Amino acid sequence: MWGGRFAEGPSAVMREINASIPFDKRMWQQDIRGSRAHVAMLGQQGIVAPEDAAAIAAGLEQVAAEFEAAGVPDDLALEDIHMLTEARLSDRIGPVAGRLHTARSRNDQVATDFRLWVRDAIDQAEAALGALQDALLSRAEEHADSVMPGFTHLQVAQPVTLGHHLMAYVEMVARDRSRLTDARARMNLCPLGSAALAGTGFDLDRGMTAAALGFDGPTRNSLDSVSDRDFAIEYLTAAAQTALHLSRLAEEFVIWASQPFGFVSLSDQWSTGSSIMPQKRNPDAAELVRGHSGRIVGSLVSLMITMKGLPLAYSKDMQDDKPPVFEAHDLLGLSIAAMTGMVESATFRTDRMRSAAEAGFSTATDLADWLVREGGIPFREAHHITGRAVAAAEAAGIRLDQLSITQLKEIDDRIDDRVYGVLSVEASVSSRTSFGGTAPVRVREAIAAARRGREEDVR
């Protein structure tokens, strides 16, 4: 490739460090798509003779069939997927293959291929997250009335329903999907035709190639077009945030599956055993999802550091833009699939959840609210009275609702029998009817609204 300028070939080390084919071969389909759109435009514009354009298009189909059947070889001498495709095309149709690279550079070619690949990756992640949402919605509906403890600081705080808890993750996933959708919309401009950095003197129709590749239009500045990797960073940012949400859910499954909690039993499909302790059922899938989140965040940081000080336009550092994106894509896909499988197949121990909610004085706030509402007592005073009631119940080893009216009146004479109507965990969750609250009626409304949103997505 460099024969006109260089008298000697690269050293073995230079050949290895310079080659990207071992990883960028993943973009072969995008490279074929971009080349087909480019040569069709060259033929339409009369830059390449119609018969040559037809021969190149037919040859590209043959190369695609070869890659599909036999895979893409790691030919370090040809450096990358772009040169390998052109070399295979030349093997098929001869010297006319050289006309394919008219009015383009590898700079705008790789920028286009990479955008196409990231766009496909976003579509895959968004669809997978939709399936996770559906799984969460189904389990939330199943457990809209199932009482569990809500936690702050991992201490029992107030009773909620399992359905409400799972719907919190539906909201997170919805935001994750929204971020991916936003990133896709912003990146959907086509760099092809920007050439090396300054554009080209050929009479291109960049709008034609953009439309053929499903872009909204061509990019507007040739320098920015070949040097921009914002689209990859935005994808990784969305992937990292998604991974953080998956990690939080995975962590809850790890905690809930432990014997002290016993809130969930993970299926055999998503658990492993121990090589020495036959009784063990380890939540390894959840732990791996939790671990993958760190690697995905690392991929984001890696690319940001690569790009942070590069002058315009293209520098070879940018060859390292793809490995972190590819790794994050693979790990994110595995994590979403694993989390979806765990949600779908988990057995929730609602009896243990309810017992834990009852054992932690989780209705203390309900007592304080009752004192405010029925007794006209300022909340700070009601908080103090409730604290004394909790201390009395704790000392006696009983629940709040097991304190007798005599014991309660000894704490404050303004308490009467009506208080027992708010001290059960069921009464507590049913009373939380504010918009977005944990009351089963509100949970079912939230599920219905989310399902309507999913139906609109599908349409």
C-alpha positions as CSV (number, residue, x, y, z in Angstrom):
1,M,0.0,0.0,0.0
2,W,2.8,2.4,0.8
3,G,5.1,1.3,-2.1
4,G,5.1,4.7,-3.9
5,R,6.6,6.5,-0.9
6,F,8.5,3.9,1.1
7,A,11.4,1.8,-0.1
8,E,11.3,-0.7,2.7
9,G,8.4,-2.6,4.4
10,P,7.6,-2.2,8.1
11,S,9.4,-4.1,10.8
12,A,7.6,-7.1,12.3
13,V,6.8,-5.1,15.5
14,M,5.6,-2.1,13.5
15,R,3.4,-4.4,11.4
16,E,1.9,-5.8,14.6
17,I,1.4,-2.5,16.5
18,N,0.0,-0.8,13.4
19,A,-2.6,-3.5,12.4
20,S,-6.1,-3.3,13.7
21,I,-7.6,-6.2,11.7
22,P,-7.7,-8.5,14.8
23,F,-10.4,-6.3,16.3
24,D,-11.9,-4.1,13.5
25,K,-12.8,-7.1,11.4
26,R,-16.0,-7.0,13.5
27,M,-17.1,-4.1,11.3
28,W,-16.9,-6.1,8.0
29,Q,-20.6,-5.9,7.4
30,Q,-20.6,-2.1,8.0
31,D,-17.6,-1.8,5.7
32,I,-19.4,-3.6,2.9
33,R,-22.5,-1.5,3.4
34,G,-20.5,1.7,3.3
35,S,-18.6,0.6,0.2
36,R,-21.8,-0.4,-1.7
37,A,-23.4,3.0,-0.9
38,H,-20.2,4.8,-2.0
39,V,-19.8,3.1,-5.3
40,A,-23.5,3.5,-6.1
41,M,-23.1,7.2,-5.6
42,L,-19.8,7.3,-7.7
43,G,-21.7,5.6,-10.5
44,Q,-24.7,7.8,-10.2
45,Q,-22.5,10.9,-10.4
46,G,-20.5,9.7,-13.4
47,I,-17.3,9.6,-11.3
48,V,-16.9,5.9,-12.0
49,A,-18.2,4.3,-15.2
50,P,-21.5,2.4,-14.8
51,E,-20.0,-0.9,-15.8
52,D,-17.2,-0.5,-13.3
53,A,-19.6,0.5,-10.5
54,A,-21.7,-2.6,-11.3
55,A,-18.6,-4.8,-11.3
56,I,-17.5,-3.4,-7.9
57,A,-21.0,-3.8,-6.4
58,A,-21.1,-7.5,-7.6
59,G,-17.6,-8.1,-6.3
60,L,-18.5,-6.7,-2.9
61,E,-21.4,-9.1,-2.6
62,Q,-18.9,-12.0,-3.3
63,V,-16.5,-10.7,-0.7
64,A,-19.4,-10.5,1.8
65,A,-20.4,-14.0,1.1
66,E,-16.8,-15.1,1.6
67,F,-16.6,-13.4,5.0
68,E,-19.9,-14.8,6.0
69,A,-18.9,-18.3,5.2
70,A,-15.3,-18.4,6.2
71,G,-14.8,-15.5,8.6
72,V,-12.4,-12.6,8.2
73,P,-8.7,-13.6,8.3
74,D,-6.2,-11.7,10.5
75,D,-4.0,-10.5,7.7
76,L,-1.6,-8.1,9.5
77,A,0.0,-7.0,6.2
78,L,-3.3,-5.4,5.1
79,E,-3.6,-3.6,8.5
80,D,-7.4,-3.3,8.8
81,I,-10.8,-4.4,7.5
82,H,-10.9,-1.6,4.9
83,M,-7.7,-2.7,3.1
84,L,-8.6,-6.3,3.5
85,T,-12.0,-5.8,1.9
86,E,-10.4,-3.9,-1.0
87,A,-7.7,-6.6,-1.4
88,R,-10.3,-9.4,-1.6
89,L,-12.3,-7.3,-4.0
90,S,-9.2,-6.9,-6.2
91,D,-8.7,-10.7,-6.1
92,R,-12.3,-11.1,-7.4
93,I,-12.6,-8.4,-10.1
94,G,-9.0,-7.2,-10.8
95,P,-7.7,-3.7,-11.1
96,V,-11.1,-2.1,-11.4
97,A,-11.4,-2.6,-7.7
98,G,-9.0,0.3,-7.2
99,R,-11.7,2.7,-8.4
100,L,-13.8,2.0,-5.2
101,H,-11.5,4.3,-3.1
102,T,-12.1,7.3,-5.4
103,A,-13.1,10.4,-3.4
104,R,-12.8,8.7,0.0
105,S,-10.1,8.1,2.6
106,R,-9.8,5.5,5.3
107,N,-10.4,8.4,7.7
108,D,-14.0,9.0,6.5
109,Q,-14.4,5.4,5.8
110,V,-13.7,4.2,9.3
111,A,-15.7,7.1,10.8
112,T,-18.7,5.9,8.8
113,D,-18.2,2.2,9.5
114,F,-17.8,2.9,13.2
115,R,-20.9,5.0,13.3
116,L,-22.9,2.3,11.6
117,W,-21.5,-0.3,14.0
118,V,-22.3,1.8,17.1
119,R,-25.8,2.5,15.7
120,D,-26.4,-1.2,15.4
121,A,-25.0,-1.7,18.9
122,I,-27.4,0.9,20.3
123,D,-30.4,-0.8,18.6
124,Q,-29.4,-4.2,20.1
125,A,-29.0,-2.8,23.6
126,E,-32.2,-0.8,23.4
127,A,-34.2,-3.9,22.3
128,A,-32.6,-6.0,25.0
129,L,-33.4,-3.5,27.7
130,G,-37.0,-3.5,26.4
131,A,-37.1,-7.2,27.1
132,L,-35.7,-6.6,30.6
133,Q,-38.4,-4.0,31.2
134,D,-41.1,-6.5,30.2
135,A,-39.7,-9.0,32.6
136,L,-39.7,-6.5,35.5
137,L,-43.2,-5.4,34.6
138,S,-44.5,-9.0,34.7
139,R,-42.9,-9.7,38.1
140,A,-44.1,-6.3,39.5
141,E,-47.7,-7.0,38.5
142,E,-47.4,-10.5,40.1
143,H,-46.3,-8.9,43.3
144,A,-48.1,-5.6,43.4
145,D,-49.5,-6.5,46.9
146,S,-46.5,-8.4,48.3
147,V,-45.2,-6.6,51.3
148,M,-41.5,-6.3,51.9
149,P,-39.3,-4.0,53.9
150,G,-38.1,-0.8,52.2
151,F,-34.5,0.1,53.2
152,T,-32.4,3.2,53.8
153,H,-28.8,2.6,54.8
154,L,-29.7,-1.1,54.4
155,Q,-31.8,-0.7,57.6
156,V,-35.5,-1.5,57.6
157,A,-37.2,1.9,57.0
158,Q,-40.9,1.6,55.8
159,P,-42.9,-1.2,54.3
160,V,-43.3,-1.2,50.5
161,T,-44.5,-3.7,48.0
162,L,-42.1,-5.9,46.0
163,G,-44.0,-4.6,42.9
164,H,-43.1,-1.1,43.8
165,H,-39.5,-2.0,44.4
166,L,-39.3,-3.7,41.0
167,M,-40.9,-0.8,39.3
168,A,-38.1,1.4,40.5
169,Y,-35.9,-0.6,38.1
170,V,-38.4,-0.2,35.3
171,E,-37.9,3.6,35.7
172,M,-34.1,3.2,35.6
173,V,-34.3,1.0,32.5
174,A,-36.6,3.5,30.8
175,R,-34.0,6.3,31.4
176,D,-31.3,4.0,30.1
177,R,-33.2,3.4,26.9
178,S,-33.9,7.1,26.6
179,R,-30.2,7.9,26.8
180,L,-29.4,5.3,24.1
181,T,-32.2,6.8,21.9
182,D,-30.8,10.3,22.4
183,A,-27.3,9.2,21.5
184,R,-28.5,7.5,18.4
185,A,-30.4,10.5,17.2
186,R,-27.4,12.8,17.7
187,M,-24.9,10.5,15.9
188,N,-27.1,9.8,12.9
189,L,-25.1,11.9,10.4
190,C,-22.9,10.4,7.7
191,P,-19.2,11.3,7.5
192,L,-18.6,9.6,4.1
193,G,-17.4,12.1,1.6
194,S,-15.3,14.1,4.0
195,A,-12.2,12.2,2.7
196,A,-9.0,12.6,4.7
197,L,-9.9,15.8,6.4
198,A,-10.6,18.6,3.8
199,G,-13.4,17.2,1.7
200,T,-12.8,16.3,-2.0
201,G,-12.8,18.0,-5.4
202,F,-15.0,15.3,-6.9
203,D,-18.7,16.1,-7.5
204,L,-20.1,13.9,-4.8
205,D,-23.7,13.5,-3.7
206,R,-23.2,13.1,0.0
207,G,-26.9,13.2,0.6
208,M,-27.3,10.1,-1.5
209,T,-24.8,8.0,0.5
210,A,-26.2,9.3,3.7
211,A,-29.8,8.2,2.7
212,A,-28.6,4.9,1.5
213,L,-27.0,4.1,4.8
214,G,-30.0,5.3,6.9
215,F,-28.5,8.5,8.1
216,D,-30.5,11.7,8.5
217,G,-28.0,13.6,6.3
218,P,-24.3,14.2,5.8
219,T,-22.0,15.7,8.5
220,R,-21.4,19.4,8.1
221,N,-17.7,19.8,8.6
222,S,-15.0,17.6,7.1
223,L,-12.5,18.1,9.9
224,D,-15.0,17.3,12.6
225,S,-16.3,14.4,10.6
226,V,-13.1,12.4,10.6
227,S,-12.0,13.3,14.1
228,D,-15.3,13.0,16.0
229,R,-15.7,10.1,18.3
230,D,-18.4,11.8,20.5
231,F,-20.9,9.2,19.3
232,A,-18.8,6.3,20.7
233,I,-18.2,8.2,24.0
234,E,-22.0,8.9,24.3
235,Y,-22.7,5.2,23.6
236,L,-20.2,4.2,26.3
237,T,-21.7,6.8,28.7
238,A,-25.2,5.3,28.2
239,A,-23.7,1.8,28.5
240,A,-21.9,2.7,31.7
241,Q,-25.0,4.2,33.3
242,T,-27.0,1.1,32.3
243,A,-24.4,-1.1,33.8
244,L,-24.6,0.8,37.1
245,H,-28.3,0.2,37.2
246,L,-27.8,-3.5,36.4
247,S,-25.2,-3.7,39.1
248,R,-27.5,-2.3,41.7
249,L,-30.2,-4.8,40.9
250,A,-27.6,-7.6,40.8
251,E,-26.3,-6.5,44.2
252,E,-29.8,-6.7,45.6
253,F,-30.2,-10.2,44.2
254,V,-26.9,-11.2,45.9
255,I,-28.1,-9.8,49.2
256,W,-31.6,-11.2,48.9
257,A,-30.3,-14.7,48.0
258,S,-28.1,-14.9,51.1
259,Q,-29.4,-17.0,54.0
260,P,-29.8,-14.2,56.5
261,F,-32.2,-12.5,54.1
262,G,-33.7,-15.4,52.1
263,F,-35.9,-13.1,50.1
264,V,-35.2,-14.8,46.7
265,S,-34.1,-18.1,45.4
266,L,-32.3,-18.0,42.1
267,S,-32.9,-20.8,39.6
268,D,-30.3,-23.4,38.8
269,Q,-29.9,-21.7,35.5
270,W,-28.4,-18.6,37.1
271,S,-26.5,-20.2,40.0
272,T,-23.4,-22.3,40.5
273,G,-22.2,-24.6,43.2
274,S,-19.0,-25.0,45.2
275,S,-16.1,-27.4,44.5
276,I,-15.9,-28.3,48.2
277,M,-19.1,-27.3,49.9
278,P,-22.1,-29.2,48.4
279,Q,-24.7,-27.1,50.1
280,K,-23.8,-23.9,48.3
281,R,-25.9,-22.1,45.7
282,N,-23.8,-19.2,44.6
283,P,-25.4,-16.2,42.8
284,D,-22.5,-16.1,40.4
285,A,-24.5,-14.6,37.5
286,A,-25.5,-11.6,39.6
287,E,-21.9,-11.2,40.8
288,L,-20.6,-11.2,37.3
289,V,-23.1,-8.6,36.2
290,R,-21.9,-6.5,39.2
291,G,-18.3,-7.1,38.1
292,H,-18.9,-6.3,34.5
293,S,-20.1,-2.8,35.4
294,G,-16.6,-1.9,36.4
295,R,-15.2,-3.0,33.1
296,I,-17.8,-1.1,31.2
297,V,-17.1,2.1,33.1
298,G,-13.4,1.4,32.5
299,S,-14.1,1.3,28.8
300,L,-15.7,4.7,28.9
301,V,-12.7,6.1,30.8
302,S,-10.3,4.5,28.4
303,L,-11.8,6.1,25.3
304,M,-12.2,9.5,27.0
305,I,-8.5,9.5,27.9
306,T,-7.5,8.4,24.4
307,M,-9.4,11.4,22.9
308,K,-8.7,14.0,25.5
309,G,-5.7,15.8,23.9
310,L,-5.8,14.9,20.2
311,P,-5.4,17.8,17.7
312,L,-7.5,17.9,14.6
313,A,-8.0,15.9,12.5
314,Y,-7.0,12.2,12.6
315,S,-4.3,10.7,14.8
316,K,-3.3,7.0,15.0
317,D,-4.3,7.0,18.6
318,M,-7.9,6.8,17.4
319,Q,-7.3,3.3,16.2
320,D,-7.6,2.4,19.8
321,D,-11.2,3.7,19.9
322,K,-12.8,0.4,19.0
323,P,-11.6,-2.2,21.5
324,P,-13.2,-0.5,24.5
325,V,-16.5,0.0,22.6
326,F,-16.5,-3.6,21.4
327,E,-15.7,-4.9,25.0
328,A,-18.4,-2.8,26.5
329,H,-20.9,-3.9,23.9
330,D,-20.2,-7.6,24.6
331,L,-20.3,-7.2,28.4
332,L,-23.5,-5.1,28.3
333,G,-25.3,-7.6,26.1
334,L,-24.3,-10.5,28.5
335,S,-25.3,-8.5,31.6
336,I,-28.7,-7.5,30.2
337,A,-29.5,-11.0,29.1
338,A,-28.4,-12.5,32.4
339,M,-30.3,-10.0,34.5
340,T,-33.4,-10.6,32.4
341,G,-33.1,-14.3,32.9
342,M,-32.7,-13.9,36.7
343,V,-35.7,-11.6,36.9
344,E,-37.9,-14.0,34.9
345,S,-37.0,-17.1,36.8
346,A,-36.4,-16.0,40.4
347,T,-38.6,-17.3,43.1
348,F,-39.4,-14.5,45.5
349,R,-39.9,-15.6,49.2
350,T,-42.7,-13.1,50.0
351,D,-43.3,-14.8,53.4
352,R,-39.7,-13.9,54.4
353,M,-40.1,-10.4,53.0
354,R,-43.3,-9.8,55.0
355,S,-41.7,-11.1,58.2
356,A,-38.7,-8.9,57.8
357,A,-41.0,-5.8,57.2
358,E,-42.9,-6.6,60.4
359,A,-39.7,-7.2,62.4
360,G,-38.1,-3.9,61.8
361,F,-40.7,-1.5,63.3
362,S,-41.2,-0.3,59.8
363,T,-44.6,1.2,60.6
364,A,-43.2,3.7,63.0
365,T,-43.6,6.6,60.6
366,D,-47.3,5.6,60.3
367,L,-47.7,6.0,64.0
368,A,-46.1,9.5,63.9
369,D,-48.3,10.5,60.9
370,W,-51.4,9.3,62.8
371,L,-50.5,11.4,65.8
372,V,-50.1,14.4,63.6
373,R,-53.3,13.7,61.6
374,E,-55.6,12.6,64.4
375,G,-54.1,14.3,67.5
376,G,-53.0,17.6,66.0
377,I,-49.5,17.0,67.4
378,P,-46.5,18.8,65.7
379,F,-44.5,16.3,63.8
380,R,-41.3,16.7,65.8
381,E,-43.2,15.9,69.0
382,A,-45.0,13.0,67.3
383,H,-41.5,11.7,66.2
384,H,-40.4,11.8,69.8
385,I,-43.5,9.9,71.0
386,T,-43.1,7.3,68.3
387,G,-39.4,6.8,69.3
388,R,-40.5,6.0,72.8
389,A,-43.1,3.5,71.5
390,V,-40.4,1.8,69.4
391,A,-38.1,1.6,72.4
392,A,-40.9,0.1,74.5
393,A,-41.7,-2.5,71.8
394,E,-38.0,-3.3,71.4
395,A,-37.5,-3.8,75.1
396,A,-40.5,-6.1,75.2
397,G,-39.4,-8.0,72.1
398,I,-42.7,-7.4,70.3
399,R,-43.9,-5.5,67.2
400,L,-45.4,-2.0,67.4
401,D,-48.9,-3.3,66.7
402,Q,-48.5,-5.8,69.6
403,L,-48.2,-3.0,72.2
404,S,-51.4,-2.9,74.3
405,I,-53.4,0.3,74.4
406,T,-52.4,0.6,78.0
407,Q,-48.8,0.6,77.1
408,L,-49.3,3.1,74.4
409,K,-51.3,5.5,76.6
410,E,-48.5,5.3,79.2
411,I,-46.3,6.8,76.5
412,D,-48.9,9.4,75.5
413,D,-52.5,9.6,76.6
414,R,-53.7,11.1,73.3
415,I,-53.3,7.6,71.6
416,D,-56.5,5.6,71.3
417,D,-57.7,2.3,69.8
418,R,-57.9,3.8,66.3
419,V,-54.2,3.7,66.0
420,Y,-54.2,-0.1,65.4
421,G,-55.7,0.7,62.0
422,V,-52.4,2.1,60.8
423,L,-49.9,-0.1,62.5
424,S,-50.0,-3.2,60.2
425,V,-47.7,-3.4,57.3
426,E,-50.6,-3.9,54.9
427,A,-52.3,-0.8,56.2
428,S,-49.0,1.1,55.8
429,V,-48.5,0.3,52.2
430,S,-52.1,0.8,51.3
431,S,-52.0,4.3,52.8
432,R,-49.1,5.5,50.6
433,T,-51.4,6.6,47.8
434,S,-49.5,9.7,46.7
435,F,-48.6,9.7,43.0
436,G,-45.6,7.4,42.7
437,G,-46.2,5.8,46.0
438,T,-46.1,2.1,47.1
439,A,-49.9,1.6,47.5
440,P,-50.9,-1.4,45.3
441,V,-53.4,0.7,43.5
442,R,-50.6,3.2,42.5
443,V,-48.3,0.3,41.6
444,R,-50.8,-1.1,39.2
445,E,-51.4,2.3,37.6
446,A,-47.6,2.7,37.1
447,I,-47.5,-0.8,35.5
448,A,-50.3,0.0,33.2
449,A,-48.7,3.3,32.1
450,A,-45.4,1.6,31.5
451,R,-47.1,-1.1,29.5
452,R,-48.7,1.5,27.3
453,G,-45.3,3.0,26.8
454,R,-43.9,-0.3,25.7
455,E,-46.8,-0.8,23.3
456,E,-46.0,2.5,21.7
457,D,-42.3,1.5,21.4
458,V,-43.3,-1.7,19.6
459,R,-45.5,0.2,17.2
